[in-house]
C-alpha cells in the first residue's frame, strides 16, 4: 500500500475487518507527514459508531486522526 493517501480517499481502520467496512467508514480530509518514522497521520471524518457501516443512521461526523499504519483504502466506491 502506498502512502500518503490523497485527500478525499475512502478508507477504513484496520480494526474494521467486517465486510461492510470494505466500502469505507471514513474519508481522508488532511494528511501530515512523513513523520520521523516514515508514517503519515490522516485526519478523517469517521462514522459516529465505529462498529457499524456508514449511512444516514451512522453519519461520518467524527473528526479524528488515524495513523497510516492503521488506515486502509476502501475496496469499493460508495
mmJSON file of the N, C-alpha and C atoms, coordinates in Angstrom:
{"data_MODEL":{"atom_site":{
"group_PDB":["ATOM","ATOM","ATOM","ATOM","ATOM","ATOM","ATOM","ATOM","ATOM","ATOM","ATOM","ATOM","ATOM","ATOM","ATOM","ATOM","ATOM","ATOM","ATOM","ATOM","ATOM","ATOM","ATOM","ATOM","ATOM","ATOM","ATOM","ATOM","ATOM","ATOM","ATOM","ATOM","ATOM","ATOM","ATOM","ATOM","ATOM","ATOM","ATOM","ATOM","ATOM","ATOM","ATOM","ATOM","ATOM","ATOM","ATOM","ATOM","ATOM","ATOM","ATOM","ATOM","ATOM","ATOM","ATOM","ATOM","ATOM","ATOM","ATOM","ATOM","ATOM","ATOM","ATOM","ATOM","ATOM","ATOM","ATOM","ATOM","ATOM","ATOM","ATOM","ATOM","ATOM","ATOM","ATOM","ATOM","ATOM","ATOM","ATOM","ATOM","ATOM","ATOM","ATOM","ATOM","ATOM","ATOM","ATOM","ATOM","ATOM","ATOM","ATOM","ATOM","ATOM","ATOM","ATOM","ATOM","ATOM","ATOM","ATOM","ATOM","ATOM","ATOM","ATOM","ATOM","ATOM","ATOM","ATOM","ATOM","ATOM","ATOM","ATOM","ATOM","ATOM","ATOM","ATOM","ATOM","ATOM","ATOM","ATOM","ATOM","ATOM","ATOM","ATOM","ATOM","ATOM","ATOM","ATOM","ATOM","ATOM","ATOM","ATOM","ATOM","ATOM","ATOM","ATOM","ATOM","ATOM","ATOM","ATOM","ATOM","ATOM","ATOM","ATOM","ATOM","ATOM","ATOM","ATOM","ATOM","ATOM","ATOM","ATOM","ATOM","ATOM","ATOM","ATOM","ATOM","ATOM","ATOM","ATOM","ATOM","ATOM","ATOM","ATOM","ATOM","ATOM","ATOM","ATOM","ATOM","ATOM","ATOM","ATOM","ATOM","ATOM","ATOM","ATOM","ATOM","ATOM","ATOM","ATOM","ATOM","ATOM","ATOM","ATOM","ATOM","ATOM","ATOM","ATOM","ATOM","ATOM","ATOM","ATOM","ATOM","ATOM","ATOM","ATOM","ATOM","ATOM","ATOM","ATOM","ATOM","ATOM","ATOM","ATOM","ATOM","ATOM","ATOM","ATOM","ATOM","ATOM","ATOM","ATOM","ATOM","ATOM","ATOM","ATOM","ATOM","ATOM","ATOM","ATOM","ATOM","ATOM","ATOM","ATOM","ATOM","ATOM","ATOM","ATOM","ATOM","ATOM","ATOM","ATOM","ATOM","ATOM","ATOM"],
"id":[1,2,3,4,5,6,7,8,9,10,11,12,13,14,15,16,17,18,19,20,21,22,23,24,25,26,27,28,29,30,31,32,33,34,35,36,37,38,39,40,41,42,43,44,45,46,47,48,49,50,51,52,53,54,55,56,57,58,59,60,61,62,63,64,65,66,67,68,69,70,71,72,73,74,75,76,77,78,79,80,81,82,83,84,85,86,87,88,89,90,91,92,93,94,95,96,97,98,99,100,101,102,103,104,105,106,107,108,109,110,111,112,113,114,115,116,117,118,119,120,121,122,123,124,125,126,127,128,129,130,131,132,133,134,135,136,137,138,139,140,141,142,143,144,145,146,147,148,149,150,151,152,153,154,155,156,157,158,159,160,161,162,163,164,165,166,167,168,169,170,171,172,173,174,175,176,177,178,179,180,181,182,183,184,185,186,187,188,189,190,191,192,193,194,195,196,197,198,199,200,201,202,203,204,205,206,207,208,209,210,211,212,213,214,215,216,217,218,219,220,221,222,223,224,225,226,227,228,229,230,231,232,233,234],
"type_symbol":["N","C","C","N","C","C","N","C","C","N","C","C","N","C","C","N","C","C","N","C","C","N","C","C","N","C","C","N","C","C","N","C","C","N","C","C","N","C","C","N","C","C","N","C","C","N","C","C","N","C","C","N","C","C","N","C","C","N","C","C","N","C","C","N","C","C","N","C","C","N","C","C","N","C","C","N","C","C","N","C","C","N","C","C","N","C","C","N","C","C","N","C","C","N","C","C","N","C","C","N","C","C","N","C","C","N","C","C","N","C","C","N","C","C","N","C","C","N","C","C","N","C","C","N","C","C","N","C","C","N","C","C","N","C","C","N","C","C","N","C","C","N","C","C","N","C","C","N","C","C","N","C","C","N","C","C","N","C","C","N","C","C","N","C","C","N","C","C","N","C","C","N","C","C","N","C","C","N","C","C","N","C","C","N","C","C","N","C","C","N","C","C","N","C","C","N","C","C","N","C","C","N","C","C","N","C","C","N","C","C","N","C","C","N","C","C","N","C","C","N","C","C","N","C","C","N","C","C","N","C","C","N","C","C"],
"label_atom_id":["N","CA","C","N","CA","C","N","CA","C","N","CA","C","N","CA","C","N","CA","C","N","CA","C","N","CA","C","N","CA","C","N","CA","C","N","CA","C","N","CA","C","N","CA","C","N","CA","C","N","CA","C","N","CA","C","N","CA","C","N","CA","C","N","CA","C","N","CA","C","N","CA","C","N","CA","C","N","CA","C","N","CA","C","N","CA","C","N","CA","C","N","CA","C","N","CA","C","N","CA","C","N","CA","C","N","CA","C","N","CA","C","N","CA","C","N","CA","C","N","CA","C","N","CA","C","N","CA","C","N","CA","C","N","CA","C","N","CA","C","N","CA","C","N","CA","C","N","CA","C","N","CA","C","N","CA","C","N","CA","C","N","CA","C","N","CA","C","N","CA","C","N","CA","C","N","CA","C","N","CA","C","N","CA","C","N","CA","C","N","CA","C","N","CA","C","N","CA","C","N","CA","C","N","CA","C","N","CA","C","N","CA","C","N","CA","C","N","CA","C","N","CA","C","N","CA","C","N","CA","C","N","CA","C","N","CA","C","N","CA","C","N","CA","C","N","CA","C","N","CA","C","N","CA","C","N","CA","C","N","CA","C","N","CA","C","N","CA","C","N","CA","C"],
"label_alt_id":[null,null,null,null,null,null,null,null,null,null,null,null,null,null,null,null,null,null,null,null,null,null,null,null,null,null,null,null,null,null,null,null,null,null,null,null,null,null,null,null,null,null,null,null,null,null,null,null,null,null,null,null,null,null,null,null,null,null,null,null,null,null,null,null,null,null,null,null,null,null,null,null,null,null,null,null,null,null,null,null,null,null,null,null,null,null,null,null,null,null,null,null,null,null,null,null,null,null,null,null,null,null,null,null,null,null,null,null,null,null,null,null,null,null,null,null,null,null,null,null,null,null,null,null,null,null,null,null,null,null,null,null,null,null,null,null,null,null,null,null,null,null,null,null,null,null,null,null,null,null,null,null,null,null,null,null,null,null,null,null,null,null,null,null,null,null,null,null,null,null,null,null,null,null,null,null,null,null,null,null,null,null,null,null,null,null,null,null,null,null,null,null,null,null,null,null,null,null,null,null,null,null,null,null,null,null,null,null,null,null,null,null,null,null,null,null,null,null,null,null,null,null,null,null,null,null,null,null,null,null,null,null,null,null],
"label_comp_id":["UNK","UNK","UNK","UNK","UNK","UNK","UNK","UNK","UNK","UNK","UNK","UNK","UNK","UNK","UNK","UNK","UNK","UNK","UNK","UNK","UNK","UNK","UNK","UNK","UNK","UNK","UNK","UNK","UNK","UNK","UNK","UNK","UNK","UNK","UNK","UNK","UNK","UNK","UNK","UNK","UNK","UNK","UNK","UNK","UNK","UNK","UNK","UNK","UNK","UNK","UNK","UNK","UNK","UNK","UNK","UNK","UNK","UNK","UNK","UNK","UNK","UNK","UNK","UNK","UNK","UNK","UNK","UNK","UNK","UNK","UNK","UNK","UNK","UNK","UNK","UNK","UNK","UNK","UNK","UNK","UNK","UNK","UNK","UNK","UNK","UNK","UNK","UNK","UNK","UNK","UNK","UNK","UNK","UNK","UNK","UNK","UNK","UNK","UNK","UNK","UNK","UNK","UNK","UNK","UNK","UNK","UNK","UNK","UNK","UNK","UNK","UNK","UNK","UNK","UNK","UNK","UNK","UNK","UNK","UNK","UNK","UNK","UNK","UNK","UNK","UNK","UNK","UNK","UNK","UNK","UNK","UNK","UNK","UNK","UNK","UNK","UNK","UNK","UNK","UNK","UNK","UNK","UNK","UNK","UNK","UNK","UNK","UNK","UNK","UNK","UNK","UNK","UNK","UNK","UNK","UNK","UNK","UNK","UNK","UNK","UNK","UNK","UNK","UNK","UNK","UNK","UNK","UNK","UNK","UNK","UNK","UNK","UNK","UNK","UNK","UNK","UNK","UNK","UNK","UNK","UNK","UNK","UNK","UNK","UNK","UNK","UNK","UNK","UNK","UNK","UNK","UNK","UNK","UNK","UNK","UNK","UNK","UNK","UNK","UNK","UNK","UNK","UNK","UNK","UNK","UNK","UNK","UNK","UNK","UNK","UNK","UNK","UNK","UNK","UNK","UNK","UNK","UNK","UNK","UNK","UNK","UNK","UNK","UNK","UNK","UNK","UNK","UNK","UNK","UNK","UNK","UNK","UNK","UNK"],
"label_asym_id":["A","A","A","A","A","A","A","A","A","A","A","A","A","A","A","A","A","A","A","A","A","A","A","A","A","A","A","A","A","A","A","A","A","A","A","A","A","A","A","A","A","A","A","A","A","A","A","A","A","A","A","A","A","A","A","A","A","A","A","A","A","A","A","A","A","A","A","A","A","A","A","A","A","A","A","A","A","A","A","A","A","A","A","A","A","A","A","A","A","A","A","A","A","A","A","A","A","A","A","A","A","A","A","A","A","A","A","A","A","A","A","A","A","A","A","A","A","A","A","A","A","A","A","A","A","A","A","A","A","A","A","A","A","A","A","A","A","A","A","A","A","A","A","A","A","A","A","A","A","A","A","A","A","A","A","A","A","A","A","A","A","A","A","A","A","A","A","A","A","A","A","A","A","A","A","A","A","A","A","A","A","A","A","A","A","A","A","A","A","A","A","A","A","A","A","A","A","A","A","A","A","A","A","A","A","A","A","A","A","A","A","A","A","A","A","A","A","A","A","A","A","A","A","A","A","A","A","A","A","A","A","A","A","A"],
"label_entity_id":["1","1","1","1","1","1","1","1","1","1","1","1","1","1","1","1","1","1","1","1","1","1","1","1","1","1","1","1","1","1","1","1","1","1","1","1","1","1","1","1","1","1","1","1","1","1","1","1","1","1","1","1","1","1","1","1","1","1","1","1","1","1","1","1","1","1","1","1","1","1","1","1","1","1","1","1","1","1","1","1","1","1","1","1","1","1","1","1","1","1","1","1","1","1","1","1","1","1","1","1","1","1","1","1","1","1","1","1","1","1","1","1","1","1","1","1","1","1","1","1","1","1","1","1","1","1","1","1","1","1","1","1","1","1","1","1","1","1","1","1","1","1","1","1","1","1","1","1","1","1","1","1","1","1","1","1","1","1","1","1","1","1","1","1","1","1","1","1","1","1","1","1","1","1","1","1","1","1","1","1","1","1","1","1","1","1","1","1","1","1","1","1","1","1","1","1","1","1","1","1","1","1","1","1","1","1","1","1","1","1","1","1","1","1","1","1","1","1","1","1","1","1","1","1","1","1","1","1","1","1","1","1","1","1"],
"label_seq_id":[1,1,1,2,2,2,3,3,3,4,4,4,5,5,5,6,6,6,7,7,7,8,8,8,9,9,9,10,10,10,11,11,11,12,12,12,13,13,13,14,14,14,15,15,15,16,16,16,17,17,17,18,18,18,19,19,19,20,20,20,21,21,21,22,22,22,23,23,23,24,24,24,25,25,25,26,26,26,27,27,27,28,28,28,29,29,29,30,30,30,31,31,31,32,32,32,33,33,33,34,34,34,35,35,35,36,36,36,37,37,37,38,38,38,39,39,39,40,40,40,41,41,41,42,42,42,43,43,43,44,44,44,45,45,45,46,46,46,47,47,47,48,48,48,49,49,49,50,50,50,51,51,51,52,52,52,53,53,53,54,54,54,55,55,55,56,56,56,57,57,57,58,58,58,59,59,59,60,60,60,61,61,61,62,62,62,63,63,63,64,64,64,65,65,65,66,66,66,67,67,67,68,68,68,69,69,69,70,70,70,71,71,71,72,72,72,73,73,73,74,74,74,75,75,75,76,76,76,77,77,77,78,78,78],
"pdbx_PDB_ins_code":[null,null,null,null,null,null,null,null,null,null,null,null,null,null,null,null,null,null,null,null,null,null,null,null,null,null,null,null,null,null,null,null,null,null,null,null,null,null,null,null,null,null,null,null,null,null,null,null,null,null,null,null,null,null,null,null,null,null,null,null,null,null,null,null,null,null,null,null,null,null,null,null,null,null,null,null,null,null,null,null,null,null,null,null,null,null,null,null,null,null,null,null,null,null,null,null,null,null,null,null,null,null,null,null,null,null,null,null,null,null,null,null,null,null,null,null,null,null,null,null,null,null,null,null,null,null,null,null,null,null,null,null,null,null,null,null,null,null,null,null,null,null,null,null,null,null,null,null,null,null,null,null,null,null,null,null,null,null,null,null,null,null,null,null,null,null,null,null,null,null,null,null,null,null,null,null,null,null,null,null,null,null,null,null,null,null,null,null,null,null,null,null,null,null,null,null,null,null,null,null,null,null,null,null,null,null,null,null,null,null,null,null,null,null,null,null,null,null,null,null,null,null,null,null,null,null,null,null,null,null,null,null,null,null],
"Cartn_x":[0.853,0.0,0.896,0.551,1.34,0.723,1.572,1.14,1.971,1.487,0.227,-0.962,-2.103,-3.359,-3.852,-4.408,-4.856,-6.123,-6.27,-7.492,-8.678,-9.747,-10.943,-11.024,-9.929,-9.917,-10.842,-11.635,-12.467,-11.576,-11.643,-10.776,-11.545,-10.884,-11.382,-10.208,-10.499,-9.483,-9.134,-7.897,-7.502,-8.306,-8.882,-9.715,-11.105,-11.424,-12.732,-12.569,-12.601,-12.375,-13.663,-14.803,-16.081,-16.386,-17.135,-17.367,-17.932,-18.795,-19.394,-18.363,-17.233,-16.202,-15.44,-15.57,-14.794,-15.122,-16.324,-16.68,-16.2,-15.576,-15.027,-15.943,-15.341,-16.099,-15.604,-14.764,-14.231,-13.718,-13.494,-12.962,-11.779,-10.655,-9.456,-9.716,-9.419,-9.595,-8.278,-7.231,-5.938,-4.869,-3.651,-2.534,-1.36,-0.703,0.515,1.608,2.795,3.926,4.711,5.748,6.063,6.626,6.3,6.8,8.195,8.828,10.206,10.403,9.347,9.442,8.938,8.621,8.161,6.664,5.925,4.471,3.819,2.529,1.714,0.567,-0.011,-1.225,-2.317,-3.481,-4.632,-5.72,-6.14,-7.332,-8.507,-9.43,-10.568,-11.884,-12.918,-14.295,-14.748,-14.92,-15.268,-16.698,-17.214,-18.583,-18.731,-19.954,-20.276,-20.026,-20.482,-20.349,-19.337,-18.168,-17.047,-17.399,-18.376,-18.678,-19.733,-20.225,-21.265,-20.888,-21.492,-21.245,-21.784,-21.234,-21.716,-23.025,-23.822,-25.106,-25.888,-27.131,-27.944,-28.093,-28.097,-28.238,-26.885,-25.785,-24.437,-23.531,-23.743,-23.011,-21.532,-20.759,-19.323,-19.099,-19.319,-19.205,-18.117,-17.389,-16.313,-15.012,-14.505,-13.24,-12.136,-11.313,-10.288,-9.05,-7.98,-6.729,-6.453,-6.058,-5.667,-4.252,-3.432,-2.077,-2.124,-1.128,-1.051,-0.868,-0.374,-0.23,-1.572,-2.628,-3.962,-5.005,-4.584,-5.528,-5.42,-6.565,-6.609,-7.566,-7.143,-8.072,-9.276,-10.443,-11.648,-11.512,-12.101,-12.01,-13.068,-14.152,-15.249,-15.591,-16.228,-16.736,-18.15,-18.589,-19.941,-20.928],
"Cartn_y":[-1.177,0.0,1.237,2.19,3.407,4.513,5.187,6.351,7.528,8.733,9.122,8.921,8.673,8.597,10.016,10.309,11.67,12.049,13.351,13.886,13.424,13.027,12.545,11.037,10.325,8.865,8.253,7.277,6.498,5.457,5.371,4.471,3.745,2.726,2.047,1.871,1.602,1.385,-0.099,-0.438,-1.854,-2.674,-2.04,-2.733,-3.069,-2.573,-2.825,-3.866,-5.116,-6.191,-6.772,-6.4,-6.948,-6.477,-7.268,-6.992,-5.604,-5.09,-3.782,-2.662,-2.863,-1.824,-1.686,-2.659,-2.623,-1.425,-0.877,0.315,1.588,1.445,2.594,3.081,3.567,4.114,5.499,6.063,7.407,7.969,9.286,9.98,10.829,10.721,11.493,12.977,13.818,15.271,16.035,15.436,16.113,15.049,15.331,14.409,15.165,14.562,15.133,14.083,14.495,13.578,13.749,12.942,11.812,12.258,11.494,11.741,11.127,11.278,10.822,9.334,8.544,7.105,6.694,7.675,7.391,7.206,7.256,7.106,8.453,8.389,9.578,9.572,10.731,10.855,11.381,10.745,11.141,11.702,12.922,13.477,13.004,12.311,11.733,12.152,12.134,12.208,10.755,10.257,8.857,8.738,7.516,7.272,7.506,7.854,8.055,6.776,5.647,4.35,3.524,3.338,2.654,1.228,0.625,-0.786,-1.028,0.053,-0.119,0.602,0.153,0.803,2.233,3.07,4.453,4.5,5.506,5.697,6.77,6.993,8.045,7.906,6.664,6.435,6.363,6.497,6.477,7.381,8.691,9.626,9.739,10.19,10.402,11.811,11.969,13.289,13.36,12.27,12.254,12.714,13.846,14.386,13.751,12.888,12.168,11.936,11.51,11.217,9.719,9.151,7.755,7.686,6.805,6.582,5.819,6.038,5.287,3.795,3.424,2.01,1.343,2.147,1.61,1.995,2.671,3.185,2.394,1.852,1.004,1.623,1.801,2.326,1.396,1.98,1.189,0.411,-0.755,-1.614,-1.286,-0.644,-0.335,1.138,1.682,3.04,3.002,4.106,4.174,4.385],
"Cartn_z":[0.0,0.0,0.0,-0.83,-0.949,-0.106,0.648,1.415,0.921,0.95,1.565,0.628,1.244,0.504,0.27,-0.9,-1.177,-0.396,-0.178,0.428,-0.414,0.256,-0.427,-0.545,-0.228,-0.323,0.726,0.303,1.229,1.887,3.202,3.955,5.045,5.602,6.787,7.735,8.979,10.003,10.029,10.325,10.321,11.325,12.335,13.304,12.775,11.6,10.994,9.886,10.245,9.279,8.716,9.285,8.829,7.405,6.639,5.215,4.915,5.756,5.472,5.464,6.13,6.193,4.882,4.005,2.771,1.896,2.028,1.243,1.923,3.075,3.79,4.886,5.949,7.075,7.445,6.57,6.799,5.476,5.489,4.321,4.763,4.054,4.383,4.117,5.111,4.983,5.009,5.598,5.708,5.898,5.406,5.55,6.146,7.147,7.705,7.669,7.292,7.256,5.978,5.834,6.684,8.032,9.061,10.394,10.523,11.657,11.858,11.547,11.709,11.468,10.082,9.244,7.886,7.742,8.858,8.796,8.508,8.217,7.984,8.978,9.203,10.01,9.089,9.177,8.367,9.257,8.959,9.617,8.793,9.445,8.74,9.365,8.548,9.033,9.116,10.34,10.561,11.069,11.039,11.485,12.987,13.381,14.799,15.596,15.06,15.713,14.925,15.496,14.846,14.425,15.069,14.83,13.756,13.113,12.09,10.806,9.701,8.413,8.431,7.562,7.469,6.693,6.965,6.31,7.033,6.653,7.254,8.776,9.255,10.696,11.411,10.674,11.238,10.392,10.507,9.645,10.005,9.039,9.236,9.775,11.063,11.689,12.757,12.963,13.955,13.308,13.752,13.276,14.127,13.506,14.264,13.408,14.036,13.338,13.374,12.226,12.133,11.57,12.114,11.616,10.296,9.459,8.206,8.468,9.634,9.969,10.235,10.414,10.716,9.673,8.605,7.608,6.316,5.881,4.689,3.672,2.415,1.409,1.242,1.023,0.794,-0.507,-0.553,-1.733,-2.769,-2.331,-3.242,-3.107,-4.122,-4.024,-3.498,-2.942,-2.415,-3.498],
"occupancy":[1.0,1.0,1.0,1.0,1.0,1.0,1.0,1.0,1.0,1.0,1.0,1.0,1.0,1.0,1.0,1.0,1.0,1.0,1.0,1.0,1.0,1.0,1.0,1.0,1.0,1.0,1.0,1.0,1.0,1.0,1.0,1.0,1.0,1.0,1.0,1.0,1.0,1.0,1.0,1.0,1.0,1.0,1.0,1.0,1.0,1.0,1.0,1.0,1.0,1.0,1.0,1.0,1.0,1.0,1.0,1.0,1.0,1.0,1.0,1.0,1.0,1.0,1.0,1.0,1.0,1.0,1.0,1.0,1.0,1.0,1.0,1.0,1.0,1.0,1.0,1.0,1.0,1.0,1.0,1.0,1.0,1.0,1.0,1.0,1.0,1.0,1.0,1.0,1.0,1.0,1.0,1.0,1.0,1.0,1.0,1.0,1.0,1.0,1.0,1.0,1.0,1.0,1.0,1.0,1.0,1.0,1.0,1.0,1.0,1.0,1.0,1.0,1.0,1.0,1.0,1.0,1.0,1.0,1.0,1.0,1.0,1.0,1.0,1.0,1.0,1.0,1.0,1.0,1.0,1.0,1.0,1.0,1.0,1.0,1.0,1.0,1.0,1.0,1.0,1.0,1.0,1.0,1.0,1.0,1.0,1.0,1.0,1.0,1.0,1.0,1.0,1.0,1.0,1.0,1.0,1.0,1.0,1.0,1.0,1.0,1.0,1.0,1.0,1.0,1.0,1.0,1.0,1.0,1.0,1.0,1.0,1.0,1.0,1.0,1.0,1.0,1.0,1.0,1.0,1.0,1.0,1.0,1.0,1.0,1.0,1.0,1.0,1.0,1.0,1.0,1.0,1.0,1.0,1.0,1.0,1.0,1.0,1.0,1.0,1.0,1.0,1.0,1.0,1.0,1.0,1.0,1.0,1.0,1.0,1.0,1.0,1.0,1.0,1.0,1.0,1.0,1.0,1.0,1.0,1.0,1.0,1.0,1.0,1.0,1.0,1.0,1.0,1.0,1.0,1.0,1.0,1.0,1.0,1.0],
"B_iso_or_equiv":[0.0,0.0,0.0,0.0,0.0,0.0,0.0,0.0,0.0,0.0,0.0,0.0,0.0,0.0,0.0,0.0,0.0,0.0,0.0,0.0,0.0,0.0,0.0,0.0,0.0,0.0,0.0,0.0,0.0,0.0,0.0,0.0,0.0,0.0,0.0,0.0,0.0,0.0,0.0,0.0,0.0,0.0,0.0,0.0,0.0,0.0,0.0,0.0,0.0,0.0,0.0,0.0,0.0,0.0,0.0,0.0,0.0,0.0,0.0,0.0,0.0,0.0,0.0,0.0,0.0,0.0,0.0,0.0,0.0,0.0,0.0,0.0,0.0,0.0,0.0,0.0,0.0,0.0,0.0,0.0,0.0,0.0,0.0,0.0,0.0,0.0,0.0,0.0,0.0,0.0,0.0,0.0,0.0,0.0,0.0,0.0,0.0,0.0,0.0,0.0,0.0,0.0,0.0,0.0,0.0,0.0,0.0,0.0,0.0,0.0,0.0,0.0,0.0,0.0,0.0,0.0,0.0,0.0,0.0,0.0,0.0,0.0,0.0,0.0,0.0,0.0,0.0,0.0,0.0,0.0,0.0,0.0,0.0,0.0,0.0,0.0,0.0,0.0,0.0,0.0,0.0,0.0,0.0,0.0,0.0,0.0,0.0,0.0,0.0,0.0,0.0,0.0,0.0,0.0,0.0,0.0,0.0,0.0,0.0,0.0,0.0,0.0,0.0,0.0,0.0,0.0,0.0,0.0,0.0,0.0,0.0,0.0,0.0,0.0,0.0,0.0,0.0,0.0,0.0,0.0,0.0,0.0,0.0,0.0,0.0,0.0,0.0,0.0,0.0,0.0,0.0,0.0,0.0,0.0,0.0,0.0,0.0,0.0,0.0,0.0,0.0,0.0,0.0,0.0,0.0,0.0,0.0,0.0,0.0,0.0,0.0,0.0,0.0,0.0,0.0,0.0,0.0,0.0,0.0,0.0,0.0,0.0,0.0,0.0,0.0,0.0,0.0,0.0,0.0,0.0,0.0,0.0,0.0,0.0],
"pdbx_formal_charge":[null,null,null,null,null,null,null,null,null,null,null,null,null,null,null,null,null,null,null,null,null,null,null,null,null,null,null,null,null,null,null,null,null,null,null,null,null,null,null,null,null,null,null,null,null,null,null,null,null,null,null,null,null,null,null,null,null,null,null,null,null,null,null,null,null,null,null,null,null,null,null,null,null,null,null,null,null,null,null,null,null,null,null,null,null,null,null,null,null,null,null,null,null,null,null,null,null,null,null,null,null,null,null,null,null,null,null,null,null,null,null,null,null,null,null,null,null,null,null,null,null,null,null,null,null,null,null,null,null,null,null,null,null,null,null,null,null,null,null,null,null,null,null,null,null,null,null,null,null,null,null,null,null,null,null,null,null,null,null,null,null,null,null,null,null,null,null,null,null,null,null,null,null,null,null,null,null,null,null,null,null,null,null,null,null,null,null,null,null,null,null,null,null,null,null,null,null,null,null,null,null,null,null,null,null,null,null,null,null,null,null,null,null,null,null,null,null,null,null,null,null,null,null,null,null,null,null,null,null,null,null,null,null,null],
"auth_seq_id":[1,1,1,2,2,2,3,3,3,4,4,4,5,5,5,6,6,6,7,7,7,8,8,8,9,9,9,10,10,10,11,11,11,12,12,12,13,13,13,14,14,14,15,15,15,16,16,16,17,17,17,18,18,18,19,19,19,20,20,20,21,21,21,22,22,22,23,23,23,24,24,24,25,25,25,26,26,26,27,27,27,28,28,28,29,29,29,30,30,30,31,31,31,32,32,32,33,33,33,34,34,34,35,35,35,36,36,36,37,37,37,38,38,38,39,39,39,40,40,40,41,41,41,42,42,42,43,43,43,44,44,44,45,45,45,46,46,46,47,47,47,48,48,48,49,49,49,50,50,50,51,51,51,52,52,52,53,53,53,54,54,54,55,55,55,56,56,56,57,57,57,58,58,58,59,59,59,60,60,60,61,61,61,62,62,62,63,63,63,64,64,64,65,65,65,66,66,66,67,67,67,68,68,68,69,69,69,70,70,70,71,71,71,72,72,72,73,73,73,74,74,74,75,75,75,76,76,76,77,77,77,78,78,78],
"auth_comp_id":["UNK","UNK","UNK","UNK","UNK","UNK","UNK","UNK","UNK","UNK","UNK","UNK","UNK","UNK","UNK","UNK","UNK","UNK","UNK","UNK","UNK","UNK","UNK","UNK","UNK","UNK","UNK","UNK","UNK","UNK","UNK","UNK","UNK","UNK","UNK","UNK","UNK","UNK","UNK","UNK","UNK","UNK","UNK","UNK","UNK","UNK","UNK","UNK","UNK","UNK","UNK","UNK","UNK","UNK","UNK","UNK","UNK","UNK","UNK","UNK","UNK","UNK","UNK","UNK","UNK","UNK","UNK","UNK","UNK","UNK","UNK","UNK","UNK","UNK","UNK","UNK","UNK","UNK","UNK","UNK","UNK","UNK","UNK","UNK","UNK","UNK","UNK","UNK","UNK","UNK","UNK","UNK","UNK","UNK","UNK","UNK","UNK","UNK","UNK","UNK","UNK","UNK","UNK","UNK","UNK","UNK","UNK","UNK","UNK","UNK","UNK","UNK","UNK","UNK","UNK","UNK","UNK","UNK","UNK","UNK","UNK","UNK","UNK","UNK","UNK","UNK","UNK","UNK","UNK","UNK","UNK","UNK","UNK","UNK","UNK","UNK","UNK","UNK","UNK","UNK","UNK","UNK","UNK","UNK","UNK","UNK","UNK","UNK","UNK","UNK","UNK","UNK","UNK","UNK","UNK","UNK","UNK","UNK","UNK","UNK","UNK","UNK","UNK","UNK","UNK","UNK","UNK","UNK","UNK","UNK","UNK","UNK","UNK","UNK","UNK","UNK","UNK","UNK","UNK","UNK","UNK","UNK","UNK","UNK","UNK","UNK","UNK","UNK","UNK","UNK","UNK","UNK","UNK","UNK","UNK","UNK","UNK","UNK","UNK","UNK","UNK","UNK","UNK","UNK","UNK","UNK","UNK","UNK","UNK","UNK","UNK","UNK","UNK","UNK","UNK","UNK","UNK","UNK","UNK","UNK","UNK","UNK","UNK","UNK","UNK","UNK","UNK","UNK","UNK","UNK","UNK","UNK","UNK","UNK"],
"auth_asym_id":["A","A","A","A","A","A","A","A","A","A","A","A","A","A","A","A","A","A","A","A","A","A","A","A","A","A","A","A","A","A","A","A","A","A","A","A","A","A","A","A","A","A","A","A","A","A","A","A","A","A","A","A","A","A","A","A","A","A","A","A","A","A","A","A","A","A","A","A","A","A","A","A","A","A","A","A","A","A","A","A","A","A","A","A","A","A","A","A","A","A","A","A","A","A","A","A","A","A","A","A","A","A","A","A","A","A","A","A","A","A","A","A","A","A","A","A","A","A","A","A","A","A","A","A","A","A","A","A","A","A","A","A","A","A","A","A","A","A","A","A","A","A","A","A","A","A","A","A","A","A","A","A","A","A","A","A","A","A","A","A","A","A","A","A","A","A","A","A","A","A","A","A","A","A","A","A","A","A","A","A","A","A","A","A","A","A","A","A","A","A","A","A","A","A","A","A","A","A","A","A","A","A","A","A","A","A","A","A","A","A","A","A","A","A","A","A","A","A","A","A","A","A","A","A","A","A","A","A","A","A","A","A","A","A"],
"auth_atom_id":["N","CA","C","N","CA","C","N","CA","C","N","CA","C","N","CA","C","N","CA","C","N","CA","C","N","CA","C","N","CA","C","N","CA","C","N","CA","C","N","CA","C","N","CA","C","N","CA","C","N","CA","C","N","CA","C","N","CA","C","N","CA","C","N","CA","C","N","CA","C","N","CA","C","N","CA","C","N","CA","C","N","CA","C","N","CA","C","N","CA","C","N","CA","C","N","CA","C","N","CA","C","N","CA","C","N","CA","C","N","CA","C","N","CA","C","N","CA","C","N","CA","C","N","CA","C","N","CA","C","N","CA","C","N","CA","C","N","CA","C","N","CA","C","N","CA","C","N","CA","C","N","CA","C","N","CA","C","N","CA","C","N","CA","C","N","CA","C","N","CA","C","N","CA","C","N","CA","C","N","CA","C","N","CA","C","N","CA","C","N","CA","C","N","CA","C","N","CA","C","N","CA","C","N","CA","C","N","CA","C","N","CA","C","N","CA","C","N","CA","C","N","CA","C","N","CA","C","N","CA","C","N","CA","C","N","CA","C","N","CA","C","N","CA","C","N","CA","C","N","CA","C","N","CA","C","N","CA","C","N","CA","C","N","CA","C","N","CA","C","N","CA","C"],
"pdbx_PDB_model_num":[1,1,1,1,1,1,1,1,1,1,1,1,1,1,1,1,1,1,1,1,1,1,1,1,1,1,1,1,1,1,1,1,1,1,1,1,1,1,1,1,1,1,1,1,1,1,1,1,1,1,1,1,1,1,1,1,1,1,1,1,1,1,1,1,1,1,1,1,1,1,1,1,1,1,1,1,1,1,1,1,1,1,1,1,1,1,1,1,1,1,1,1,1,1,1,1,1,1,1,1,1,1,1,1,1,1,1,1,1,1,1,1,1,1,1,1,1,1,1,1,1,1,1,1,1,1,1,1,1,1,1,1,1,1,1,1,1,1,1,1,1,1,1,1,1,1,1,1,1,1,1,1,1,1,1,1,1,1,1,1,1,1,1,1,1,1,1,1,1,1,1,1,1,1,1,1,1,1,1,1,1,1,1,1,1,1,1,1,1,1,1,1,1,1,1,1,1,1,1,1,1,1,1,1,1,1,1,1,1,1,1,1,1,1,1,1,1,1,1,1,1,1,1,1,1,1,1,1,1,1,1,1,1,1]
}}}
